[in-house]
Amino acid sequence: MEGPMLTRKQHELLRFINERLRETGIPPSFDEMKDALDLKSKSGIHRLIMALEERGFIRRLPNRARALEVIRMPEAGGAVRGRFSPSVVEGGLAKAPKAPPPPPAPSQHMSDDGRSVVVPVMGRIAAGTPVSAIQNRSHSIALSPDFLTPGEHYALEVRGDSMIEAGILDGDIVVIKRQDTANTGDIIVALIDEEEATLKRFRRRGSSIALEAANPAYETRVLGPDRVKIQGKLISLVRRYN
């Protein structure tokens, strides 16, 4: 199985922590990490550390301030991705400022037997730590119209375990209706900071947006509305048994 991929900032922070530990034996402070990565706030560092920890690159030692341990480094070659293009699927569900127009949306059509609808599988989505690992169209699946609603749909392969209590397991195929709005309680594909995509339950908390996991091992992330773009809503799920 392909290992988890890091965003550039995640990789920079991991490398900085590792180098500091090798040089001094003491992990850097949040202020030092913030300055090293040229970030404006410590909240960004906290988010990166949480992502690295959840994906098994570092460990926070309990009952000790600033205690970080590097468990492993990415394998050489391809472990780091540049900034994620905001088109989570072909068709440009998210439109970055000043970006060129997106290509046409992926087609959705009836299969040859006329009894099912062919839906494109557009890559992987993280049900765990958000990762920039959404890819282009890989293949298609044929679904009964009973699994769909009016509108356009695409499918994604789930990676991670943060939605297991909602019945969504690693390796499942989730079918997503393309839309940019959601109601509280909907399970959505969310694009965070134009860079990271994840599958989470959507809730509003005042003027903020909460992305809620369905696994007590994961924290709910509360973000400003300007940091989250809704890419679609979960409609149905496909599971294969080997």
Long-range contacts (C-beta under 8 A, 24 or more apart in sequence): 3-74, 3-75, 3-79, 4-55, 4-56, 4-129, 4-131, 4-133, 5-78, 5-79, 5-80, 5-81, 5-131, 5-132, 5-133, 6-52, 6-55, 6-57, 6-74, 6-79, 6-80, 6-81, 6-131, 7-80, 7-81, 7-83, 7-84, 7-131, 7-132, 7-195, 7-196, 8-80, 8-81, 8-82, 8-83, 9-37, 9-44, 9-48, 10-48, 10-51, 10-52, 11-74, 11-79, 11-80, 12-36, 12-37, 13-37, 13-45, 13-48, 13-49, 13-52, 14-52, 14-57, 14-58, 14-70, 14-73, 14-74, 15-73, 17-58, 17-68, 17-70, 18-70, 18-73, 21-68, 21-69, 21-70, 26-66, 27-66, 27-67, 27-68, 28-66, 29-66, 47-221, 50-129, 50-219, 51-129, 51-130, 54-128, 54-129, 54-218, 55-128, 55-129, 55-131, 81-132, 81-133, 83-132, 83-194, 83-195, 84-132, 84-134, 84-194, 84-195, 84-196, 84-197, 86-191, 86-194, 86-229, 88-122, 88-134, 88-189, 88-191, 88-197, 88-231, 89-120, 89-122, 89-123, 89-134, 89-137, 89-154, 89-156, 89-231, 90-120, 90-122, 90-136, 90-137, 91-154, 91-178, 93-178, 93-180, 93-189, 93-191, 93-229, 93-231, 93-232, 94-191, 94-194, 94-229, 94-231, 96-194, 105-152, 105-178, 106-137, 106-154, 108-152, 108-153, 111-142, 115-144, 116-142, 116-143, 116-144, 116-145, 117-142, 117-143, 117-144, 117-145, 117-148, 117-153, 118-142, 119-143, 119-148, 119-153, 119-154, 119-155, 119-175, 120-154, 120-155, 121-154, 121-155, 121-156, 121-157, 121-173, 122-154, 122-155, 122-156, 123-156, 123-157, 124-156, 124-157, 124-158, 124-159, 125-156, 125-157, 125-158, 125-159, 125-174, 125-189, 125-197, 125-198, 125-199, 126-159, 126-160, 126-196, 126-197, 126-198, 126-199, 127-158, 127-159, 127-160, 127-161, 127-162, 127-163, 127-168, 127-170, 127-198, 127-199, 127-200, 128-159, 128-160, 128-161, 128-162, 128-198, 128-218, 129-160, 129-162, 129-198, 130-190, 130-192, 130-196, 130-197, 130-198, 131-159, 131-196, 131-197, 131-198, 132-195, 132-196, 132-197, 133-159, 133-197, 134-197, 141-173, 141-238, 143-175, 143-236, 143-238, 147-175, 147-235, 147-236, 147-238, 148-175, 148-177, 148-235, 148-236, 149-177, 149-235, 151-177, 151-178, 151-179, 152-177, 152-178, 153-177, 153-178, 153-235, 154-178, 154-232, 155-238, 156-189, 156-199, 158-199, 161-215, 161-217, 162-200, 162-213, 162-214, 162-215, 162-217, 162-218, 163-187, 163-199, 163-200, 163-201, 163-213, 163-214, 163-215, 164-214, 164-215, 165-214, 165-215, 165-216, 166-201, 166-214, 167-237, 168-199, 168-214, 168-237, 169-239, 171-239, 171-240, 172-237, 172-238, 172-239, 173-237, 173-238, 173-239, 173-240, 174-199, 174-234, 174-236, 174-237, 174-238, 175-234, 175-235, 175-236, 175-237, 175-238, 176-231, 176-232, 176-233, 176-234, 176-235, 177-232, 177-233, 177-235, 178-231, 178-232, 179-230, 179-232, 179-233, 180-229, 180-230, 180-231, 181-230, 182-230, 182-233, 186-233, 186-234, 187-233, 187-234, 188-230, 188-231, 188-232, 188-233, 188-234, 189-230, 189-231, 189-232, 189-233, 189-234, 190-228, 190-229, 190-230, 190-231, 191-228, 191-229, 191-230, 191-231, 192-221, 192-223, 192-227, 192-228, 193-227, 194-229, 197-231, 199-234, 202-230
